[in-house]
Amino acid sequence: MKAKDIKVLMVASENDALPKGKVGGIADVIRDLPAALLNQNCDVSVVMPSYGFLHKELSNLKSVKNIKFLFSNLMYEAVCYRHIDSSGVVNFIIDCPDFYTGFSSGDEKKIYCDDPPDAPFATDATKFAFFSRAVAEGIKNKVFGEITTIHLHDWHTAFLLILREFHQDYNELKKYQTVFTIHNLAFQGIRPFQGHSSSLKEWYPDLFKFDRALLADARWQDCINPMAAGIRLADAVNTVSPTYAKEILKPSNPPLYYGGDGLESDLLNVQKKGKLFGILNGCDYKLKRQMPVYNFSLLLKYFKNLVQGWAAESDYLKISHYFTLGKLNSININDYKNPVILTSIGRVVEQKFYLLKAKGLNNFTAMQRILKAIKGRGVYIVLGTGSKEYERFLIEMSLNYENFIFLNGYSNECSDILYANGHLFLMPSSYEPCGISQLYAMREGQPCVVHGVGGLNDTVKDNKNGFVFYGNTVEDKIDNFVDKCIAAVDMKENNVLKWNNICSSAQKTKFTWDKSVKEYIEKIYR
């Protein structure tokens, strides 16, 4: 099959090619991978939900067709919109006011919802089960044009594979090749088979016969596991880095080791059949922005304006913004003539920050030791939002350490400024399927200190283009992380030649989408 004969429909929950279509790393992939495929002469399009608001963010939308289908014993009519983004990729957006208005609250615009602990994933699973039914009906009725391959991303889209395999109305979808990409195995979307408004029987009452074993969670047999279904039912499965593809074949033992999260047997089975691939995500180096070089004083002014802007957007002042503004106003700039600037950007969650919050053998957290070690020499700046537990930890660190600044929000411009002006990027993720932040930092010539897992292991080489730590115990990892950070700061101050060589090597290291796309074409699509 020639590249021009490959016709891919990407099905995803996020897409950064669309305004307000990004939450995490999936959005970066769905922005860049289709465009790179298009450059290799493949025919590619993307479909995602509107969530009731995304289609309103675009002015040049065209309504393609209305799609009618049964969901939860009700007939719905969804509208399929068509939009061509700046790279030339066709994006389809599915909206249904009768459905999505039931999940919105006032002007709130959210892609994912936070459900209570007694009903995890309930709202999102219902939304994505609905979306998948609409996509299945759309494929059946040629709404998205000619297709050879349906490429699905994470658990949110696995319901389409269930309908393809077991629903009598969608048998013809079996003629299309299916690819299932795992972006983060930790999130699996587990819900009951029945007995709840968010369950398989409620979503698809006309799904008469199905193989329960192919859908059930290995631990909770009365529950459906969409991630497991995606792995078991797809023609090919891939992860977003080669190392992560190996890690998930072993059982998890958190917080020391993060592997298959209960799905290692399924993944080993797929691997034995030659259907499991690890293809590293790329980075779009054309997107690099020429950000100005700020001195520390100008950075503080920028941060102050940024946080004031965030505070003004809300009806109430967040405690993190209050404390950060106080910190920015109280810092004595004369104490920081030319500080080493450490940075982190990302979701403030356990995956990303556990090794900063946990204690090493000396009973201090990694963050405490790092901030003490660079006192008078440097500052550490974190940009991001996330879980309340980890946000509280960072607020506490900000109160106790003058040289730590917590920017509790997100801004593309601010992240670009930190990538361009930071000296050392810290990314001690407990696990990392691929990681994009380290690629952006390296693109700007900012070396990274990373945990040698997943895509971090595939992209950063110790003492060559960055710094990598490992450990046989959690305490080892924490202490080795701290040692690497301190050694890197010492190198910048005392061994300028070696430091500059590492910065230069980081900037020269390229992981292009062209290389990744060739692997998709050769290993999977063909």
Summary of the structure (lengths in Angstrom):
residues: 526
radius of gyration: 23.5
end to end distance: 6.1
largest distance: 72.5
contacts: 1841
relative contact order: 0.10
helix: 44%
strand: 18%
